[in-house]
Amino acid sequence: MTIPLKSIPGENGLPVFGHVFRFIKNCNHLFDEMHEKYGSVYYNNFLSTKAIHLLSPDGNEFVLLDRDKNFSSRKAWNKSLEKLFPNGLMLRDGDEHRYHRRLMGAPFKAHALESYVESMNPDITSTMAGWGLQKDFHFYPAIKDLTLSLASKIFIGETLSNEAGKVNTAFVDVVDASMVVVRYPMFGNKYQKGLEGRAFLEQYFGSRVEGKQQSSDTDMFAEISRAQSDDGQGFSKQDIIDHIIFLMMAAHDTTTSSLSSVCFALAKNLEWQDKIRAEINAHGSDTLNYSQMPDFDAAGLVLKEALRLYPPLPTIPRAAIKDCEFEGYEIKKGEQVFVSPYFTHRMADIWSEPNKFDPERFNKERAEDKNHKHAWIPFGGGAHKCLGIKFAELQVKLILFHLLKNYQIDVEPGYEMPYSPAPIGKPSDLLPLKLTAI
């Protein structure tokens, strides 16, 4: 006897708009409220589209591993990114995704990462020297400028100099446009600015493709431009443009988000600054190289805990491409399915005192992230797991090395970071920090 599938509980919200405005305002609060009402499997509506949420590690595994090929990443992300970040790696599926990911692997191998670390050390040192001179220092814009500068040098082999402002503004406008409700360009609205930003970036990178293909440069842009499969096939010019724009966005926006969360946590928990600084002093050098990164352990624990509490992407969408079921609930073809790193990262049955900043939960003795293989998913999972995980970790460790070697970081007594989780998490007040030279 076949057991009938259960209907998913939930609510539609406002006519047409559903819960989209509440999602934009603070999606994390919405996840908490809906879970309290309906449990770990529920639905709501976003712009007349049914959105099913699976808020559990098992749900993460079902969606992200996708063993039965039930879901499309492209169809899900295209709803918000199709005109803004078309055909980035995250917006590809199946054999096409595997082919593109394999060709893009070379710039993320160990020998390449080692050269990036060597290149970043002097730029970080020189930039941070001016931070302590600023009276009203806001960390978010400062670190965003730095990560963009580093990404420009490593990814495209250039110093942006006079064009830095235009490139940064273009990326900001494109990301902001991904969250708008009205997706029609008019009167200089956010969507129009996003499309104009995309057009500028296409022209900026497109004008450089041929030169990169013919060069012997070792930056990521050049490596991707020259990448070839075993049968001698490479990327088209448009593929190269799409990939480098997406990589540049991911490299500096998500790292900016992560470092902002890390530094807020360190400013509130000075004992962890002391632990990291003790490792820096034991290291006994003005720079940190690639081979020494594994020994910079305290910074790694802090990063993992900050990503647990404040994952840069609060939710990960997929589109069902066929009927399927999860834990007896029916999911129909065409429905959107979401998992939430934010929610899973604060589940009390996975994490002890889940709202407490406690990096030791990631050490080998406790290893709370091993309670379930998909309990900690700041970088996603499965075939679409972030290609740049190792690069992001190296960059964060390197920046913390130089920052804490030179400064004590503090916040005003009682300060709590106001956090905007979507589209990419950020402090809405730009995170005012006090830097005291050591």
N, C-alpha and C positions, 0 to 999 in steps of 0.2 A: 504493500500500500504506500503510495506516494504522499508524503506529508506536505500540505500546502504551505507555500512561502508566506511569511508574515509581511504585512504592510508596514512601511516605515513611518513612525510618528513624526509630527512636526507641525509647522504652520507656514502660511503663505506670506504673512506680513502685509504691507501696503499694496493696493492694486498696482499692477505693472512693475513698480519699483521693488516690491518685496522688502528685504532687509538691507538693500544695498547702501543706504545712507548710514545705517548703524554700523555696517561693515567698514565703511570708509572712516567713520569717526573713531572707532576702536574695535577692530575685529576680535581681539582677545577677550574683551568683556562680553561680546556677543557669544563667543564659544562657551564661556563659563555659564552664562545665563541659560542658554539652550540645553546644555548638558544637564544642568540642575533640573530642568523641566522634563526632559525626554530621555535622558541617558546617553550612552556612548554612540548610538546610531540614531540619527534624526535627519529631517530635511527642513530646509527653508527655501525661499525664492530670491534670486538675484535677477532683476530685470526680466521677469517672466520665464526664467530658466530654473528648473528644479535643481537644487544643490543638495546633495546627500553628504553628510559628514560622518566619518568613521573616526571617533576620538579614542583610540586605543593603540597599543603597540601591535596587536594582532591586525588591526585595520591598516596600520602603516605597512606591515609586511604584505598583506593581501594586495594593496594598491601599488606599492613601490616595486616589489619583486615581480608582480604581475605574471605569475607562472603560467596562467592560462590565456595570456594575451587578450585580456578583457578591455584594456584601456589604451587611450591615445594621449600622449603628452602634447603633441602638436595641436589637436583639436581643442584641448582645454586652454592652453596658453594663447592660442590664436584669438580667443574672444577679447583679450585685452592687449595683446602685443603684435598682432598680425601686421599692422601698418607701421609699427614702431621699431620692433626688433625681428623682422621677418627672417625665418630660416636660420636663426641662431641654433646652436647645438641642442638646446633644451626644447626647441620647436620642431624636432625631427623624430621619426619613429622607425622601429624595425631595422631592416637591412641598411636603409639609407643612414640612419643614426649610427649604426655600428661602423659603417664605412667611413663616415666623416670623423667620428671619434678616434678611430684608429689612425687616420692621417694626421690628426691634431695632437697625437701623443708625444712626438719628439720634443717639443719645447718644454715638456713637463718631466722629462727624465732627469736622473740624478746629476749628470754632468752639466746639463743646462741650468738646473736649480743652483748648483754650486757657483756658476758664473754670475747669476742674478744676485746672490747674497754678496759676493765680492763687489759688485757694481753699486749696490744700495748703501753700503756702509758710509762712504764719504758724503753722499747726498743727504742722508738722514742727519748726520752730525752737523753739517753746515746749516741746514734748515732749522734744527732745534735750537741752535745758538741764539736765534732771535726771539724765541718764544718767551723766555724769561724776562725780556725787556718790556713786554706788553702789560699794561696796567689792567685792562679789562679783557682778559684772555678767555676766548671761547674755543673749546677744544675741537668741536665738530667741524667748523669751516677750516681750521688750521690743519687738521689731519686729512680732511678731504683734499685740500690743495696738495699736501705732501703725497698722498697715495696716488693722486692723478699724475703728479710729476714723476713718481717712481714707475707707474704703469706706462707712461709715455716713453721713458727711457728704455724699459725692459721689453715692452710689447712692440713698440714701433721704432726704437732706436733713435729717438729725437728728443730734444729739449723743446718744449712748446713755446717757452718765452712769451712773445707778444700774442700768440694765439691761444695761450692757456685759458684765458677768460672765456673766449668764444667756445672752445671745446668743452669746458666745464659747464657753461650755461646750456649748451646743446644737450649734454647728457642729462642735466637736471630737468630740462624741459621735456625730454623724451620720457624719462621715468615718471614725472608728474602726470603726463598725459595718459599713462597706462591706467590711472585710477579715475578718470573722469566718467561721468554718467552720460553726457551728451557727446557722442562720437561723430561730431560733424564740425569741420573747421569753419569758424565765422567770427568776425569782429575781434580778431586777435585773442580768442579764447585759449584755454590751456591746450586743447587738442590741436588747434592750429599751430601754436608754438611748438608742440611736440613734433608735428609733421615737418615744420621748418627746421627744427633741430636735427631730425633724421636726414633731411635733404643736405644740410650743411656737412654732417658727418660722412655721408656717402661721397660727397664731392671731395672732402678732405682726404679720406683714405683712398678713394678711387684714383685720385691723381697720382698716388704713390705706388700703386700695385706693380706696374711694369718695371719701375726702378728696383723694387724689392726682388722681383723675380730674377733680375739680371745681376743682382749684387751677391757678394759673399758675406753679407751681414749675418749676425747670429741672433738678432732679436726675434721675438715670436712672430711678428708680422712677416718678416723675411722667411722664416722657417715654414710658416703656413703657406705663403705664396709659392714656395718651391716644392712643397710636399707632393710626393707621388706614391701611388700604390705599386704593388709588385709588377703590375702590367704596364707601368709607365703613365698611368692616368693621374692627373692632378685636379685641383679645384678650379672651377670657372672663376672669372674675375668677380662676378657677383657673389659667389660663395665666399671668396676671400674677404670681400667687404663686409658681408653679413657676419662672418665669424669674428673678425677683428673688432667690430663695433660691439658685439655682444660680450666678447671677452674683456674689452676695456671697461664696459659698464660693470660687469660682475666683479672684476678685479679691484676697482677702486670704490664702488658703492658699498658692496658687502663688507669689504675690509674696513672701510670707514665706520660702518655700523658696528662691527665687531669690536674695534678698538675703542669706540665711544663707550660701549657697555663695559669693556674691560677696565678702562680708566675710571669710570664712575665707581665700579666695584672696588677698585684699589684705593680710591680716595675715601671710601667709607670703611675700608678694612685695612688700616695702616700696617697691621702685622704681616700682611701678604706683600706689601711693598718691601718690608724688612727682609722677608724670606727671599724674594727675588734679588734684592740688592746684595744679600749675603753671597748668592751664587755669582753675581757679577763681580764682586770683590775677590772671590776665590779664583775667578777666571784670570784676573790680573792683566787684562789687556784692554786697549781702547776700542777694539773691534771684536766682532763675533763672526767666525766663519762657519761654513756649512757643516764641517765635520764635528763642530762643537755643539751644534743645535740639540742633539739628544740629551746632553748634560744640563741643558737649561730647563730643568724639570718643573720648577715652581711656576714659571711663566706658562708652561703647557697646561698645568692643572687649572690655573686661573682662566686661561682662554676657554677651556672646555666648560668650566662652570658658568662663565659669562655667556657662552653660546647656549647653554641649557636655559638660563633664565631669560635671555633676550636673543632668540634666534633671529637672524636678519630677515628670513622669510617666515612669517607667522603661519602660513598655510601653503600647501602644495596641491594643485588641482590636477585632475585627470578627467577625460571624457570617456564614458562607457561606449564601446564600439560594438557590443553585443550584450544580450541579456545575460545576467549572472546573478549569483547570490552570495551573501556574506552572513554567516551565523544565522541562517534561516530567513534573512531579509532579502526581498527582491530588489534588484537594481536593473533598470531597463536601459536598453540601447538609447543613446542620446542624452542620458542624464549626466550631469556634472557630479563628480565625486571628489571630496576634499579630505585630506588628512592634515593634522595640525601639529607641527613640532612644538609650538608654544604649549598647547594643552598637554601633550604627552610628557613633556619635560617637567611638568608640575604635578604629576599623578602620585598621590601619597602611597599607593601600593607598589610603586617602583622606587621612589626616592624618599629617603628619610628627611623629615622636615623640609619639604620641597620648596618652600619660599625663602629658605635661609641660604645665604651665600656660604658655601662650604666646599671649596675645591678638593679637599681630601676625599670626597666621595668618589673621585676618579682614580685614586691611587690603587696599587695592585692588591692591597689587603681588602679594601672595601669594594671597589669595582662595581658600583651601583649601576653603571651603564651596561653591565653585562647581565643584568637581571632579565633582560629581553634583548634580542639582537636588534630590535627596532624601537628601543626605548629612547635612544638619543639620535636624532636625525637632523641636525642643523644643516647638513650638506645633502639632504635627500637620501636616496637609496636605490638599489637595483641598477639597471642599465643606465639610468640618468643621474647617478650620483655625481656630484660636482667633480669635474676633471681637475680643478685647481686647488684641491684640498691642501696638498703638501705646500704649494706655493703660498697660500694664505697663512698657514701656520708659521712658515719661515719668516714671512714679512712681519707678522704680529710680534713674534719673538724678537726680531731684530729691532723693531721700533721700541719695544719695551726695554730692551737692553740699553739703548742710548738714552731713552727718556729717564729711566730710573737711575742710571749712572750719574746723571747731571741734576736731577730735580726730585724734590719731594712734592707730591701732588695732593692737594686738599680741596675740600668743598666747604662752604659755609655750614656751621652747626645746624643740624636739622634738615639740611637739604635732601630732597629726593628728586631723582631725575624724572621729569614729565616725558613720557615715552609715546611716540606715535608709531604703531607697529607696521602699518602698511603705507605704500607698497613694499618698501624696505625700511626696517626699523631704524629710528633715529630719535635723538633727544629733541623735543620740540622747542626747547629754549637754547639749543645749540651748546649746551653743557659748559657753563662757566666753571673754570678750574683756577685754583691758585697754584702757581709754580714757584717753589722756593729753591734757589740754587744750592747745591750741596758742595 
